[in-house]
Amino acid sequence: MERHQLKRIMIIILATLNAFLCLYLVRQRVSERAAAYHAEQNLLELFAADGIALSPKTIPHGAPPPVIRLFPDGAELAQAAAFFIGDGATQTSARRFEAGESVVRFHSDGSFTATGLSNHVNPDAFCREFCRNWSYAPPDSDSIGEDDITLTARYGNLSVYNCGVCFLFDGDVLVEAYGTLIPRTGKPAETPKLTAMDALAIFQAKRRENRVVSAEIRRVSLCYAIQSTEEEALILVPVWRVETDTVPYYVNCVTGGLIFS
């Protein structure tokens, strides 16, 4: 057999194998989509049987982000303390800073308190400057002018539902601040596989077990929850937020645990 004929036969064989492989992958993809569709329909029927409205459009199909490990940085703590009590603050311990009557204390779980303050500031400008330095959502215009303003932390484009700071004002004087200071940078760890469908199934099972009353699921979305560890590190864990007509619930993407808000 001549060499060019052998090449032609090999090309035909490879093309045939590729065609069979593509056909197999297409059939597998169709099968997976059909299984996902039936699972979704079964879940919708379960909620409907309990009188809970759930639209298919409410169920997102994206994957959770990775777990993020955060390690508090001493220089960042000093910068945060200076933000509240000025550059002349004295560091009296690894997590305590003082300037006159003002004291800022940081804790291993990421929380902090800033007391004894008497800073004359513009509340709106002060909050927005804080958000530019650390990753927190800017205040709503409706909250400006109130005695206390609460800001919610963000990491990337996701909110951290159990992480925020609160500023207490007396007119244009900041008198106290407290909350959780999220470090600016983190290191990605494992990526969980829990889907929105999985989270809804967990919510449905726990809802029945605990006899939770709700009539509608209005939105399902991703966010983070902050957790502390024994290593004095902080972890951002992705969670699915299930918003009902009563209160939101959160499903941990790593453990599958349901968090009642």
Secondary structure, 3 states (H helix, E strand, C coil): CCHHHHHHHHHHHHHHHHHHHHHHHHHHHHHHHHHHHHHHHHHHHHHHHCCCECCHHHCCCCCCCCCEEECCCHHHHHHHHHHHHCCCCEEEECCEEEECCEEEEECCCCEEEEECCCEECCHHHHHHHHHHHCCECCCCCCCCCCCEEEEEEEECCEEEEEEEEEEEEECCEEEEEEEECCCCCCEECCCCCCCHHHHHHHHHHHHHHHCCCCCEEEEEEEEEEEEECCCCCEEEEEEEEEEECCCEEEEECCCCCEEEC
